Amino acid sequence: MDAGTGKTAAGLARYAVAATLVRAADAGAVVGLVLLAVDPARRAGAGPTVAGLLAAALTAPHLIGPWIAHQLDRARDGRALLAWSYLLYAVALAVGSVSVGRAPAAVSILAVGVAGSCGPLLTGGLSSRLAGIAGPGERAQRRAQGWDAVTYGVGGTAGPAVVAASSAVTGPQAALLGLCAGAAIAAGLTLTLPPARSAASTTGVTDPVLGVRAGLGLLWTSGPLRRVTTMTMLGALGMGALPLAAVALGSSLAGRAGAGATLTMAAGAGGLVGSLAVTIFPIRGEPDLLARRLFAALTVVIVGCALAPTFVLSVTGFALIGVGNATSFTATLAARSTYAPPAARAQVFVTSAGLKVAMSSAGSAVAGIGIGAGFGGRTLLLVAAAATGIGVLIAVGDRLFERRGDQIPHHHERAKSPTRGR
């Protein structure tokens, strides 16, 4: 291993640790705040209503993600902005958790809202810096994107699990303060990352940073980004329904309430395996096409899981759903990195991540309504497959239309050629 390769590997290792810590904090904070608000040890002033308001305060600020990402796009070197954001997240979340039940609810909600405003930089904002940290070449970039998917999977699973487990031993406040410590450590690690090439340093001249409106417009005007965003959103709608579908299907197949948790754990394990697989064997090819194929494969897997006749086969099916979700997610990371211009890369990453979160939440809400209306787990899975499949069909149709549009001007040019008819 030469010095350059070793330096890149060390930078990616620090990135993976920092990313896992902040994403665990992001995923675990909501669970911890809810547990804290309903903790009997808290004095009057907390409770389920405050728990809901705290959860909303932490997640709602993701709506301002594009404006926050615009500042990251403008930065010559975003490490300082990311590090200060993670430190602010840690401090604000700590203040919010300590004050719950001991100070007016408005104080806790305001502090948690400040932490939530940093949320977009814990997810898409950090991912937008990865292309400049990874080594050159498609294989190195795709492997790094696979590791990024691993950090999402590990952080998203470990954060809530650690909070739930430690809350039973030391209480939810200690669990939340542990997450804050992890975010603070990630801030320090972020400052040690290699400088990511930004809009001001990718080329020999300073590229103009796109405004928020123009950056958001890329998700529609760029064909590949439009297609990948469509599939991401509709796929997230289906995946948001997965935990509730697991509960309903597990109960019907195994006859016990805890069976749904087994199915959900299988999906999580499959996601981790899928993420690790694409780091060992990086996906290759055009990300636009790869995304269409992988989302199509995910659709087929979800349908197969819905039709599984036994609980054992359902466990296998949910594990395969996890694998499919992880690999398709890696393809979307590759697409954003490939098709987003440096002048708006952070905006594309953050906005796409925000849309995915919103659609996943909508999927969970729809699934909850469906269960209340008497729909079973199989039906919910088929609806999830339909949403994902519709996204693929829209993307395929869009690509065919775009290809036809690309050919029309060529024929017009031939028809108007000055040599024709002479």
N, C-alpha and C positions, 0 to 999 in steps of 0.2 A: 504494500500500500504506500503510495507516494504521499508527500507532505500535504499536497492540495486535497487529495481524496480523504486523508485522515482529518484534515481541518473541517471539510464539509460534513463528514460523519459525526464529528464532535458537535458541530453546530446543530445538526438535525437531532442529535440525542438531547441536547439542551432544549431545543424547540419542543420535542415530544414530551419531556417532563413538564415544561411550563404549560403547554397546551392541555395536558391531562389535568393538571392542578386547577387551572382556571375553569375548565369545562366541568370538572367535578364540583367546583364551587357553584357554578351557574346552575347545574342540574339539582344539586342537593339543597340549595338555599330555600327553594319554595317548600320542600318537605319539612325542613327544619323550622321555618317560620310558622307553618301551620301547626306543627306539633308544639311549638313554643306558646303560640297564642291560646291553645286549648289546654295547656298544662295546668293541672289543678294548683300547682305551687305558685302560679302567677296571681297577683292580687286582682281585684275587680278592675275592669277596664279592658281586659282582653276577652277572648271568646271567639266563637265561630265567625261572627261578623267581622271582627278585627282580622282574623286569619284570612278571610277572603280579600279584604282590602290590602293587606300586606302582600298577598300573592299577586294581586293586580298591580300594585305599585312596583313590584319587581319586574313584571313582564311587559306592562303597557309601554314603558319608555323605548322598547324596541322599535316602536313606530317612528321615532326620530333617528333611527339608524342611518338612513341615507345622508342626513346632514352631518352626523358625527363622522361617517366614513369619508365625506368630502374633505374634512380637515386632515384625515389620514392620507388621502390622495395628495393633498397639497404639501405634506411634510416631505422634506428631502430624505429624511431617515426617520421612519415611524417608530423606532424602538422606544424613544423617550415618551412619546404620546401613549403608546401601549402600556409601558411600565407605570406611568403616573395614573393611568386609568385603572390598572389592576390594584394599585395601592389605594386609590380612592374607593374602589369597590370594597376592599377589605375593611377600611376604616368606617365607611358609611354603613356597611352591613353589621359591623360590630356594634356601632352606636345604636342602630335599629334593634338589634337583638337584645342588648342590655336594657334598653328602655321599655321594651314590651311589658305591659302590666305594671310598670313602675313610674311611668311618666304619661302625660296625655297621649292618647292614641295618635294624634296628629303629628307628634314628634317622631314616633316610630315610623309612621307611614312616610313622612318627609325624608327621613334618613334612608329608608329602604328604596324610595323613589330615586334618590341620588345614586345609590348603588345600581339600580336598574338602568339608569342612563348610561352606565359603563358596559352593560350587557352586550350590546352589539360588537364591541371590540374584543370580547372574550371568545366569540365564535367566529363569525365571518371576517371580522377585522384582522384577527391573527392569521387566519388562513390566507388572506390576500397577500401576506408578506412571504409566504412559503416559496413561491417561484424564484425569488431572488436569493433564498438561502440554499435551496437544493442545488446540486451540481448541474452542469450543462448536459443537454441531451434528453431525448424523450424518455429513455429508460430511467434515468435518475429522477426526472420530474415525476413520473408516474409512481415510482417507488415511494418518493416523499409524500405524494398524495395518498398513497395507501397507508403510510404511517399516520398521516393526519386523520384519516378515517378511523384508525385504531384509537387515537386519542379521544375522538368523539364517542366511540363505543365504550371505552373503558371509563372515561369521565362520566358519561351519561348513566352508566350502570353503577359505578362505584360510589358516586356522590350521594344519591338517595339511599343506597344500601348502607354506607358507612354512617350516615346521619341516623337512619332508623335503628341500626344496631347500637351505636354509641349513646343514643338518646335513652335507651332502656337501661344503660349502666350509669352514665354520668349526667343525663338530662339533655334536653334539646339545646339549651344555651351553650353548653360546652361543645356540643357538636358543631353548632354554627360558628363559634369562635375558632374551632379547628379548621373549618373551611376558610375563614378569613386569614388564618395563618398561611394556609396553602396558597391563597391568592397573593399574599405579600411576598412569599418565596418566589412565586412565578414572576412577580414584578422585577425582582433582582436578576433572575435568570434571563428575562427578556432583554435586559440591558447588555448581556454578554453575547447575544446572538450576532451572527455576521450581519453587516448592514445590508438590508434588502434593497435591490434596485427599484427606485420609484420613478414617477413621471419625470422627475428632475434629473435623474441619473442614469436611466436606461439607455438614453441616446446621448450623443455628444452635445446636444443643445437641450434647453429646457422646454419640454412639451407643455402646451397650455392645459391646465387641469380643467376638465369639463365641469360645468355647473351641475347642481343637483338635478335639475329638470332634464338636462342633456344626458347625464349619467343614468337616470331612471329610464330615459327613452331608449337607451341601448338594448334593454331587455325586450323591446318590441321591434326596433328597427334592424337589429342584427338577427338574421335568420337562425343561425345556430343557437344563439342565446335565447331567442324566443322559443325555439323548440324545446331546449333543455329546461327552461323555466316552466313551460307548460307541463312537461312530464314530471318535473319536481313537485309542482303544486298539486297536481291530481294524484300523484303517487303518495304524497304526504297526507292527503285527505284519506286515502285508504289505510295507510300505516297508522294514522291516528286512531282508527277504529280497532286496530289489532288487539290491544290489551283487553278491551271490553268483549271483543269476539272470543278471545281466549277464555275469559271467565265463563261466558255462556256455553261455549262448546265443551270446555272441560267438565263442567257440571253435568251436562247431558250425556257425555260419553263415559265418564268415570264415576258419576254419582256422588261426588264429594266436592265441596266448595274450593278446597285447596288445589284442585287439579288445574285450574286456570293459571295459577302461579307457576306451575310446572311448565305449561305451554309457553308462558311469557319468558321464563328463564331459558327455555330451549331456543326461542327466537334471539334472545340476547347472546347466548353462546354461539349460535350460528353467525350472528353479526360479527362477533370477535374473530371467529375462524375465517370468515370471508375477508375481513379487513387484513388479517395477517397473510392470507393467501395472496392478495394483490400486492403486498410488499415483497414477497418472495418471488412471485411471478407477475411482474407489473403488466397491466393491461396495455395493449398496443393498438395503434390505428387512430383514425379520426374520431375524436371524442363525440362529435355529433352523432355519427353512425353507431358508435359503441353504446351510447346512452339509449338509443332507440332499441337496439338488440337486447340490452340488459334489462330494460324496463319491460320489454315484451316477455322475456324469460321469467321475470318476477311475476307477471300477470298469470302465466301458465302455472307457476308454482303455487300461487295463492288459490287458483281454481282447484288444483289437485289436492291441496290441503283441505279445502271446503268439502271435497267429496270423499275424504279418507273415512273408512268405515269403523276404524278402531282407535282407541286412545293412543296406542303405541305408534300407529302410523301418523296420527295427528302430531305427536311430539316430533317425529321425523320431519313432517311437513312444516311445522313452525321453525325448526332449525334451518331448513332450506330457505324459508322466507327470510330469515335473518341473513343468510349468506347472500341471497339475491339483493336484499336491500343494501347491504354493505358494498357490494361490487357496483351496483348502479349509482350509489352515492359517490363512490370514487370517480366514476365516469363524469358525474356532474361537476366535481371539483376540477377535474382535468379540463372540462369544457369552459368553465369560468376562467381558469388560468390561461387557456389557449386563446379564447375569443375576446376577452375583455382587454381593452387597451390599457397600457400602464396609467394613463391619465384618469382612469375611472375604475381601476381594478377593485379598490376597496369598496366603492359604491355598489358594484355588481355583486361582490361576495356578500356584503352585509344585507343588501336588499333581498337577494335570493334566499339567504338564511332566514330573514324576517318573514318573507312570504311562506316559506316552508313551515315555520313555527305556527303561523296563523292558520294555515290550512290543516295542519295536524290537530290543532285545538278544535277546529271546526269538525274534523272527522270524529274526534272523541265525543263532541256534543251530539252529533248526528247519531252515533252508535248508541249513546245513552238514551236518546229519544226512541231509537229503534227497539232497544231492550224493553223500555217501558211500554211500548206498543205491542210487545209479544213476539218480536222477531228473535230467532235463534242464532247461535253462533255461525252455523253454515250460511245462513242468509247474509249475515254481516260480512263474512269473508267473500261471498260472491259479489256483494256491493263494492267491497274494497277492490276486488279484481277488476270489476267493471270500470271503476274510476281510473285505475292505473292503465287499463287497456285503452280507454278513451283517450287518455293523454298520448299514448303511443300512436293511435290512429290519427289524431290531430297532427302530431309531429310528422308522420309519414305523408299525410296529405299536404301539409305545408311545404315539405321538401319537394314533392312532385310539382306543386304549383310554382315554387321558386325556380326549379330547374326549367320548367316550360317558359317562365318569364325570362330566364337567362338566354334562351335560344331565340326568342322573338326579335330582339334588337339585331342579332346577327343576321337574320334573314332580311330585315329591313335594310341593313347596310349593303347587303348584296344587291337588293333591288334598286338601290339608289346609286350604285357604283357608276362613275362617269364613263367607264368602258363598256357598260352594257348598252346594247342597241346601236352601237357605232359600226 
